[in-house]
Amino acid sequence: MDKYEVMLFPRAYRDLEEIYSYIALEKLEPGIAKGLTDRIWDAIESLDSFPDSHQDRLVGRYAGKGYKQLIVDNYIAVYRIDEEMKRVYVVTIQYGGRNL
């Protein structure tokens, strides 16, 4: 089984930080924020094996362009796979209620 290198675009890192900050500081729930961002991070790291097993992105601006989505709780990580380089690029992580 081939392993893929998982890479996050700077925007995806910022998104993860913003998710944490919103829940920890705005909602005053740092424990929940840490648990959620840990789950998201763990799910993203798991893309190193079988990244193609997740759904194609069918709505929003990433639809029909070869992007896939990973759903974690109410959040969606949008990513693309470079088969030649064996890399997964996570582009953004957003609240599922948004139309990405």
Backbone as ProteinMPNN parsed JSONL, in Angstrom:
{"seq_chain_A": "MDKYEVMLFPRAYRDLEEIYSYIALEKLEPGIAKGLTDRIWDAIESLDSFPDSHQDRLVGRYAGKGYKQLIVDNYIAVYRIDEEMKRVYVVTIQYGGRNL", "coords_chain_A": {"N_chain_A": [[0.838, -1.182, 0.0], [0.585, 2.138, -0.918], [1.787, 5.068, 0.647], [0.726, 8.38, 1.208], [1.928, 11.72, 1.156], [0.768, 14.148, 3.276], [-0.21, 17.43, 2.941], [-0.816, 20.715, 4.056], [-2.325, 23.631, 2.843], [-1.468, 27.067, 3.486], [-3.837, 28.449, 4.06], [-5.536, 26.423, 5.039], [-4.295, 25.799, 7.464], [-4.726, 28.25, 8.78], [-7.51, 28.224, 8.826], [-7.991, 26.09, 10.598], [-6.872, 27.125, 12.944], [-8.607, 29.298, 13.298], [-11.052, 28.011, 13.714], [-10.529, 26.787, 16.166], [-10.051, 29.108, 17.752], [-12.515, 30.48, 17.578], [-14.344, 28.707, 18.859], [-13.084, 28.327, 21.359], [-12.625, 30.959, 22.357], [-14.784, 32.687, 21.637], [-17.062, 31.153, 22.168], [-16.34, 30.276, 24.586], [-15.36, 27.72, 25.249], [-12.834, 26.044, 25.605], [-11.983, 23.358, 25.962], [-13.726, 21.855, 24.371], [-13.084, 22.998, 21.93], [-10.405, 22.176, 21.611], [-10.736, 19.376, 21.525], [-12.293, 19.09, 19.172], [-10.622, 20.254, 17.158], [-8.466, 18.525, 17.388], [-9.672, 16.119, 16.519], [-10.255, 16.803, 13.864], [-7.65, 17.264, 12.91], [-6.511, 14.679, 13.276], [-8.093, 13.212, 11.489], [-7.375, 14.416, 9.066], [-4.654, 13.731, 8.972], [-4.985, 11.011, 8.578], [-5.452, 10.806, 5.911], [-3.24, 9.969, 4.618], [-3.4, 7.348, 3.944], [-5.33, 5.705, 1.617], [-6.638, 8.073, 0.385], [-8.412, 8.497, -1.658], [-10.779, 7.369, -0.98], [-12.764, 8.974, -0.007], [-15.559, 11.283, -0.446], [-16.256, 12.858, -3.618], [-16.06, 16.351, -4.225], [-18.998, 17.966, -4.698], [-20.485, 20.289, -4.683], [-20.43, 23.919, -4.577], [-17.541, 26.09, -5.009], [-15.411, 24.362, -5.421], [-16.371, 22.185, -6.702], [-16.536, 19.644, -9.199], [-13.906, 19.873, -10.047], [-12.003, 18.067, -9.463], [-11.6, 17.883, -6.742], [-11.858, 16.532, -3.42], [-13.738, 15.673, -0.441], [-13.536, 15.638, 3.082], [-15.354, 14.806, 5.805], [-15.754, 15.907, 9.057], [-17.321, 15.83, 12.001], [-19.133, 18.766, 12.067], [-17.665, 19.947, 10.09], [-15.809, 20.459, 7.048], [-13.132, 19.273, 5.253], [-11.496, 20.229, 2.428], [-9.836, 18.809, -0.255], [-7.222, 17.858, -2.594], [-5.795, 15.314, -4.659], [-2.588, 14.394, -5.641], [-1.613, 12.096, -7.638], [0.689, 11.348, -9.019], [2.826, 12.499, -7.567], [2.257, 11.41, -5.153], [0.878, 12.828, -3.125], [-1.279, 14.585, -0.896], [-3.184, 17.439, -0.89], [-4.464, 19.622, 1.326], [-6.788, 22.054, 1.076], [-8.654, 23.814, 2.285], [-10.524, 24.203, 5.339], [-13.679, 24.152, 6.482], [-16.733, 25.271, 8.061], [-19.513, 23.174, 7.781], [-21.956, 24.314, 7.067], [-21.455, 26.356, 5.362], [-21.23, 27.521, 1.981], [-18.872, 26.407, 0.185]], "CA_chain_A": [[0.0, 0.0, 0.0], [1.323, 3.393, -1.007], [1.471, 6.134, 1.596], [0.738, 9.713, 0.629], [2.352, 12.818, 2.015], [-0.353, 15.076, 3.46], [0.27, 18.797, 3.076], [-1.871, 21.713, 4.216], [-2.086, 24.973, 2.352], [-1.518, 28.019, 4.606], [-5.232, 28.756, 4.381], [-6.081, 25.335, 5.861], [-3.767, 26.017, 8.823], [-5.455, 29.392, 9.345], [-8.879, 27.774, 9.101], [-7.975, 25.276, 11.813], [-6.653, 28.056, 14.051], [-9.816, 30.094, 13.472], [-12.05, 27.124, 14.319], [-10.175, 26.693, 17.59], [-10.243, 30.41, 18.397], [-13.943, 30.793, 17.671], [-14.984, 27.888, 19.888], [-12.441, 28.544, 22.653], [-12.7, 32.335, 22.844], [-16.119, 33.261, 21.464], [-18.035, 30.29, 22.844], [-15.757, 30.006, 25.915], [-15.291, 26.258, 25.417], [-11.522, 25.606, 25.115], [-11.889, 21.897, 25.928], [-14.436, 21.407, 23.17], [-12.291, 23.463, 20.79], [-9.243, 21.292, 21.463], [-11.211, 18.064, 21.09], [-12.709, 19.171, 17.774], [-9.471, 20.45, 16.271], [-7.694, 17.272, 17.409], [-10.361, 15.16, 15.642], [-10.041, 17.247, 12.485], [-6.239, 17.017, 12.593], [-6.318, 13.232, 13.15], [-8.734, 12.778, 10.245], [-6.54, 14.886, 7.96], [-3.454, 12.889, 8.935], [-5.343, 9.681, 8.083], [-5.513, 10.84, 4.454], [-2.028, 9.361, 4.063], [-3.801, 6.021, 3.453], [-6.61, 5.671, 0.898], [-7.305, 9.383, 0.314], [-9.444, 8.482, -2.696], [-11.984, 6.713, -0.466], [-13.738, 9.972, 0.442], [-16.463, 11.807, -1.461], [-15.901, 13.96, -4.5], [-16.728, 17.607, -3.878], [-20.035, 18.121, -5.722], [-21.126, 21.604, -4.597], [-19.532, 25.019, -4.262], [-16.533, 26.455, -6.017], [-14.46, 23.275, -5.654], [-17.092, 21.096, -7.359], [-16.213, 19.328, -10.582], [-12.527, 20.254, -10.377], [-11.101, 17.034, -8.966], [-11.421, 17.964, -5.293], [-12.598, 15.603, -2.582], [-14.043, 16.268, 0.853], [-13.461, 14.815, 4.285], [-16.283, 15.397, 6.764], [-15.459, 15.641, 10.468], [-18.367, 16.539, 12.742], [-19.811, 19.725, 11.188], [-16.648, 20.622, 9.296], [-15.417, 19.806, 5.801], [-11.796, 19.554, 4.728], [-11.481, 20.068, 0.977], [-8.474, 18.467, -0.647], [-7.001, 17.217, -3.896], [-4.772, 14.274, -4.631], [-1.62, 14.349, -6.737], [-1.217, 10.685, -7.699], [2.065, 11.239, -9.504], [3.743, 12.832, -6.482], [1.757, 10.731, -3.944], [0.631, 13.869, -2.137], [-2.629, 15.086, -0.661], [-3.13, 18.858, -0.549], [-5.672, 20.116, 1.981], [-6.902, 23.442, 0.644], [-9.41, 24.606, 3.248], [-11.356, 23.493, 6.314], [-14.752, 25.109, 6.73], [-17.977, 24.83, 8.668], [-20.33, 22.53, 6.775], [-23.08, 25.146, 6.672], [-21.023, 27.358, 4.375], [-21.186, 27.055, 0.604], [-17.485, 26.63, -0.247]], "C_chain_A": [[0.886, 1.25, 0.0], [0.844, 4.361, 0.067], [1.601, 7.472, 0.864], [1.283, 10.703, 1.649], [1.192, 13.811, 2.089], [0.214, 16.463, 3.746], [-0.918, 19.742, 3.189], [-1.429, 23.03, 3.604], [-2.131, 25.915, 3.555], [-2.951, 28.361, 5.02], [-5.833, 27.685, 5.283], [-5.571, 25.442, 7.298], [-4.519, 27.159, 9.51], [-6.884, 28.993, 9.702], [-8.94, 26.989, 10.408], [-7.772, 26.156, 13.051], [-7.907, 28.876, 14.34], [-10.949, 29.275, 14.088], [-11.787, 27.027, 15.816], [-10.496, 28.01, 18.31], [-11.716, 30.736, 18.584], [-14.594, 30.013, 18.814], [-14.399, 28.184, 21.267], [-12.695, 29.938, 23.212], [-14.095, 32.949, 22.734], [-17.17, 32.471, 22.231], [-17.578, 29.889, 24.249], [-15.737, 28.513, 26.248], [-13.943, 25.734, 24.91], [-11.372, 24.085, 25.048], [-12.559, 21.316, 24.699], [-13.65, 21.795, 21.927], [-11.1, 22.546, 20.549], [-9.666, 19.919, 20.959], [-11.585, 18.056, 19.619], [-11.516, 19.32, 16.848], [-8.553, 19.237, 16.274], [-8.332, 16.233, 16.488], [-10.161, 15.518, 14.173], [-8.609, 16.922, 12.055], [-5.979, 15.518, 12.387], [-6.919, 12.71, 11.845], [-7.908, 13.201, 9.028], [-5.283, 14.032, 7.849], [-3.759, 11.507, 8.376], [-5.476, 9.643, 6.557], [-4.264, 10.255, 3.816], [-2.296, 7.951, 3.53], [-5.19, 6.14, 2.82], [-7.318, 7.029, 0.816], [-8.444, 9.412, -0.706], [-10.76, 7.881, -2.205], [-13.054, 7.694, 0.01], [-14.501, 10.538, -0.75], [-15.809, 12.863, -2.346], [-16.653, 15.196, -4.03], [-17.7, 17.934, -5.0], [-20.752, 19.465, -5.699], [-20.073, 22.668, -4.278], [-18.451, 25.202, -5.302], [-15.501, 25.369, -6.284], [-15.094, 22.089, -6.382], [-16.614, 20.902, -8.801], [-14.8, 19.667, -11.007], [-11.519, 19.255, -9.825], [-10.847, 17.067, -7.468], [-12.296, 16.937, -4.592], [-12.878, 16.292, -1.25], [-14.011, 15.212, 1.94], [-14.338, 15.509, 5.329], [-15.922, 14.932, 8.168], [-16.419, 16.492, 11.288], [-19.097, 17.478, 11.77], [-18.848, 20.464, 10.269], [-16.242, 19.775, 8.092], [-14.007, 20.256, 5.443], [-11.836, 19.247, 3.233], [-10.037, 19.846, 0.555], [-8.426, 17.912, -2.06], [-5.827, 16.267, -3.771], [-3.888, 14.424, -5.86], [-1.064, 12.927, -6.758], [0.246, 10.517, -8.104], [3.077, 11.472, -8.388], [3.398, 12.112, -5.18], [1.606, 11.738, -2.806], [-0.855, 14.195, -2.072], [-2.482, 16.53, -0.204], [-4.465, 19.283, 0.053], [-5.722, 21.623, 1.747], [-7.566, 24.316, 1.702], [-10.183, 23.682, 4.18], [-12.425, 24.488, 6.741], [-15.926, 24.46, 7.428], [-18.888, 24.305, 7.558], [-21.52, 23.342, 6.291], [-22.731, 26.207, 5.635], [-21.013, 26.733, 2.991], [-19.804, 27.366, 0.035], [-17.389, 26.618, -1.748]], "O_chain_A": [[1.803, 1.388, 0.81], [-0.35, 4.456, 0.352], [2.475, 7.654, 0.017], [1.112, 10.531, 2.856], [0.695, 14.26, 1.056], [1.011, 16.647, 4.666], [-1.915, 19.577, 2.486], [-0.305, 23.485, 3.818], [-2.772, 25.591, 4.555], [-3.231, 28.541, 6.205], [-6.575, 28.014, 6.209], [-6.323, 25.204, 8.243], [-4.9, 27.05, 10.676], [-7.402, 29.378, 10.75], [-9.835, 27.201, 11.225], [-8.421, 25.955, 14.078], [-8.232, 29.122, 15.502], [-11.72, 29.792, 14.897], [-12.7, 27.168, 16.629], [-11.142, 28.008, 19.358], [-12.116, 31.22, 19.643], [-15.307, 30.586, 19.638], [-15.142, 28.283, 22.243], [-12.953, 30.09, 24.406], [-14.536, 33.653, 23.642], [-18.055, 33.046, 22.865], [-18.318, 29.254, 25.001], [-16.049, 28.101, 27.365], [-13.903, 25.048, 23.888], [-10.693, 23.579, 24.155], [-12.035, 20.402, 24.063], [-13.556, 21.016, 20.978], [-10.818, 22.18, 19.408], [-9.028, 19.359, 20.067], [-11.237, 17.125, 18.894], [-11.404, 18.595, 15.86], [-7.921, 18.946, 15.259], [-7.626, 15.54, 15.756], [-9.928, 14.643, 13.339], [-8.384, 16.375, 10.975], [-5.303, 15.131, 11.433], [-6.323, 11.866, 11.176], [-7.76, 12.436, 8.075], [-4.89, 13.651, 6.746], [-2.891, 10.887, 7.762], [-5.601, 8.565, 5.975], [-4.226, 10.062, 2.601], [-1.503, 7.422, 2.751], [-6.12, 6.635, 3.457], [-8.499, 7.117, 1.151], [-9.335, 10.257, -0.622], [-11.75, 7.884, -2.936], [-14.145, 7.273, 0.392], [-14.142, 10.307, -1.904], [-14.955, 13.637, -1.916], [-17.759, 15.093, -3.499], [-17.279, 18.157, -6.135], [-21.543, 19.757, -6.596], [-18.987, 22.367, -3.784], [-18.451, 24.546, -6.344], [-14.781, 25.444, -7.279], [-14.419, 21.095, -6.649], [-16.328, 21.863, -9.517], [-14.516, 19.744, -12.203], [-10.329, 19.552, -9.728], [-9.972, 16.356, -6.973], [-13.337, 16.529, -5.106], [-12.329, 17.355, -0.962], [-14.403, 14.062, 1.741], [-14.092, 16.66, 5.689], [-15.8, 13.736, 8.435], [-16.342, 17.721, 11.274], [-19.624, 17.022, 10.756], [-19.198, 21.512, 9.727], [-16.323, 18.547, 8.116], [-13.722, 21.45, 5.343], [-12.171, 18.134, 2.829], [-9.136, 20.586, 0.949], [-9.448, 17.546, -2.641], [-4.98, 16.406, -2.888], [-4.38, 14.563, -6.98], [-0.158, 12.593, -5.994], [0.948, 9.648, -7.588], [4.062, 10.742, -8.269], [4.153, 12.188, -4.211], [2.116, 11.549, -1.702], [-1.581, 14.093, -3.061], [-1.754, 16.819, 0.746], [-5.483, 19.3, -0.639], [-4.83, 22.365, 2.158], [-7.103, 25.421, 1.985], [-10.457, 22.528, 3.848], [-12.114, 25.541, 7.297], [-16.09, 23.241, 7.389], [-19.012, 24.936, 6.509], [-22.042, 23.08, 5.207], [-23.614, 26.875, 5.098], [-20.804, 25.527, 2.858], [-19.58, 28.439, -0.523], [-16.301, 26.79, -2.298]]}, "name": "protein", "num_of_chains": 1, "seq": "MDKYEVMLFPRAYRDLEEIYSYIALEKLEPGIAKGLTDRIWDAIESLDSFPDSHQDRLVGRYAGKGYKQLIVDNYIAVYRIDEEMKRVYVVTIQYGGRNL"}
